[in-house]
Amino acid sequence: MSSAAFEMTVPVLADDIDEQNHVNNTVYVRWVQDIATAHWQA
Protein backbone atom coordinates (compact mmCIF):
# COMPACT_ATOMS: atom_id res chain seq x y z
CA MET A 1 0.00 0.00 0.00
CA SER A 2 1.30 3.46 -0.91
CA SER A 3 1.63 6.08 1.80
CA ALA A 4 1.37 8.91 -0.74
CA ALA A 5 -1.75 11.05 -0.64
CA PHE A 6 -4.14 10.60 -3.53
CA GLU A 7 -4.57 13.80 -5.52
CA MET A 8 -6.76 14.57 -8.50
CA THR A 9 -7.42 17.87 -10.26
CA VAL A 10 -11.04 18.49 -11.12
CA PRO A 11 -11.76 21.26 -13.62
CA VAL A 12 -14.69 23.56 -12.91
CA LEU A 13 -16.66 23.90 -16.13
CA ALA A 14 -19.00 26.75 -17.01
CA ASP A 15 -21.94 24.31 -16.87
CA ASP A 16 -21.01 23.48 -13.24
CA ILE A 17 -21.88 27.02 -12.11
CA ASP A 18 -25.46 27.91 -11.15
CA GLU A 19 -27.33 31.22 -11.48
CA GLN A 20 -25.87 32.48 -8.18
CA ASN A 21 -22.34 31.91 -9.51
CA HIS A 22 -21.74 28.92 -7.21
CA VAL A 23 -20.86 25.35 -8.05
CA ASN A 24 -24.14 23.43 -8.07
CA ASN A 25 -24.55 20.88 -5.23
CA THR A 26 -25.18 18.04 -7.66
CA VAL A 27 -21.81 18.79 -9.28
CA TYR A 28 -20.09 18.26 -5.92
CA VAL A 29 -21.72 14.84 -5.66
CA ARG A 30 -20.53 13.95 -9.17
CA TRP A 31 -17.00 15.06 -8.25
CA VAL A 32 -17.04 12.92 -5.11
CA GLN A 33 -18.18 9.90 -7.11
CA ASP A 34 -15.58 10.48 -9.84
CA ILE A 35 -12.75 10.96 -7.33
CA ALA A 36 -13.79 7.94 -5.26
CA THR A 37 -13.78 5.77 -8.39
CA ALA A 38 -10.39 7.11 -9.51
CA HIS A 39 -8.94 6.53 -6.03
CA TRP A 40 -10.26 2.98 -5.96
CA GLN A 41 -8.72 2.28 -9.39
CA ALA A 42 -5.34 3.83 -8.46
C-alpha positions as CSV (number, residue, x, y, z in Angstrom):
1,M,0.0,0.0,0.0
2,S,1.3,3.5,-0.9
3,S,1.6,6.1,1.8
4,A,1.4,8.9,-0.7
5,A,-1.7,11.0,-0.6
6,F,-4.1,10.6,-3.5
7,E,-4.6,13.8,-5.5
8,M,-6.8,14.6,-8.5
9,T,-7.4,17.9,-10.3
10,V,-11.0,18.5,-11.1
11,P,-11.8,21.3,-13.6
12,V,-14.7,23.6,-12.9
13,L,-16.7,23.9,-16.1
14,A,-19.0,26.8,-17.0
15,D,-21.9,24.3,-16.9
16,D,-21.0,23.5,-13.2
17,I,-21.9,27.0,-12.1
18,D,-25.5,27.9,-11.1
19,E,-27.3,31.2,-11.5
20,Q,-25.9,32.5,-8.2
21,N,-22.3,31.9,-9.5
22,H,-21.7,28.9,-7.2
23,V,-20.9,25.3,-8.1
24,N,-24.1,23.4,-8.1
25,N,-24.5,20.9,-5.2
26,T,-25.2,18.0,-7.7
27,V,-21.8,18.8,-9.3
28,Y,-20.1,18.3,-5.9
29,V,-21.7,14.8,-5.7
30,R,-20.5,14.0,-9.2
31,W,-17.0,15.1,-8.2
32,V,-17.0,12.9,-5.1
33,Q,-18.2,9.9,-7.1
34,D,-15.6,10.5,-9.8
35,I,-12.8,11.0,-7.3
36,A,-13.8,7.9,-5.3
37,T,-13.8,5.8,-8.4
38,A,-10.4,7.1,-9.5
39,H,-8.9,6.5,-6.0
40,W,-10.3,3.0,-6.0
41,Q,-8.7,2.3,-9.4
42,A,-5.3,3.8,-8.5
